[in-house]
């Protein structure tokens, strides 16, 4: 079963899109998409109800009272440096930070945790998979544990990158409705990734096996390299090391048949040239 | 899996990538803090490291205190609740299981118990002072699961990276469509849609895991 595109579901939940007949029919038949849409819609409702909330930090003496009640050791005697353990800003940006001596740990002599020391290795689940796991857990009445939250966050983090170049992808004559864009991102580990984003119309259609392959092609047409197969409307592919993107500047998505031939079918759907951003 | 459906609503003009005129590089992170920070705090807390308690207080005391303040409507009582929450959390830290819940969600669970206790204590005092107090409406302020959810949501929204945060605020609180948001912020349409989806999934996950039992 072909599920509704994740981004379309999110926009439907926001009221930004109205499901079309096909999507309505799918929602009526698919518990997964229905659960997902219900959860996203509820999230939107809570999000809209959260407008204008300001956080109020407790006064500094509350921390002193906690330390006193728990008979914790004297902070100064412990020889801890006078740096905040974590920035207070993300919690309560509207609240001025109290930098009086008793304000620990918000800005006073709070102990510092070496946050790098025990940091687990990042996992990189595919976001789509994570969503399905979460929805399945709901569907079967399982408890969706906090681990999923960490997974989702971790995958988000892994997606962080700096955009180096972008391309508009224009359709070939056989695919007049196809549209798409591509960007080159470089993540924190220096790996370049090609991120393509295509409209639903950019499918390989029923006449072929429905495979779509993503290529980087030299601007002079003398060489090309495949970076992977595209599923759905968005894909992220590592750019092989050693590929000079000023040379391999064309992004191409082709319709392929499952015929064992690793070469380009010659049947391009859309293509565009990368330009630095 | 392919999606053969043709969807004219999301068709766009072939100019999705802005060229020139803006900053030469854009950052694309979705959260403005390393999520592992929370894991490190939780690990230190669970291990009985006092630095973990201090870091947890730094990270979540405003959320705890605001919940109590909004529910009880009294600064003194809210401060008492905040104190009780962190004292109780530290003393029962052996019951915290980081594989089952985020530390923040666990603290919120304790906060709810402490707030309920505070309301109950008020009722007892009132009953002691007035024999017929039980017949009187008790002035309970905004005290509900819904409040917890809204505050959790507000906090998570604040913690998004600037770009997705701007996108989500416009998506939630303006009448702009995602196309108009893209125009407004000068972002590619695909980027806006991607931020919306990712941020919604993240926010939704945080709501789901906030119901952990304490």
Interface residues (C-beta under 8 A of the other chain):
Chain A: X2 X3 X5 X6 X7 X8 X9 X10 X11 X13 X14 X16 X17 X20 X22 X23 X39 X40 X42 X43 X44 X46 X47 X48 X49 X50 X51 X53 X54 X55 X56 X57 X58 X59 X62 X63 X65 X66 X69 X70 X72 X73 X80 X84 X85 X86 X87 X88 X90 X91 X92 X93 X95 X104 X105 X106 X110 X111 X112 X113 X114 X115 X117 X118 X119 X120 X127 X130 X131 X134 X144 X145 X146 X147 X148 X149 X150 X152 X153 X154 X156 X157 X159 X160 X161 X162 X163 X164 X166 X167 X168 X169 X170 X177 X179 X180 X181 X183 X185 X197 X199 X200 X201 X203 X204 X205 X206 X210 X212 X231 X232 X233 X234 X275 X276 X277
Chain B: X1 X2 X3 X4 X5 X6 X7 X9 X10 X11 X12 X14 X15 X16 X17 X18 X19 X22 X24 X25 X26 X27 X28 X29 X30 X31 X32 X33 X34 X35 X36 X37 X39 X40 X41 X43 X44 X49 X50 X51 X52 X53 X54 X55 X57 X58 X59 X60 X61 X62 X63 X64 X65 X66 X69 X78 X79 X82 X83 X86 X87 X90 X91 X98 X99 X100 X101 X102 X105 X146 X149 X150 X151 X153 X154 X155 X157 X158 X159 X168 X171 X172 X173 X177 X178 X188 X189 X190 X193 X194 X196 X197 X198 X200 X201 X202 X203 X204 X205 X206 X207 X208 X209 X212
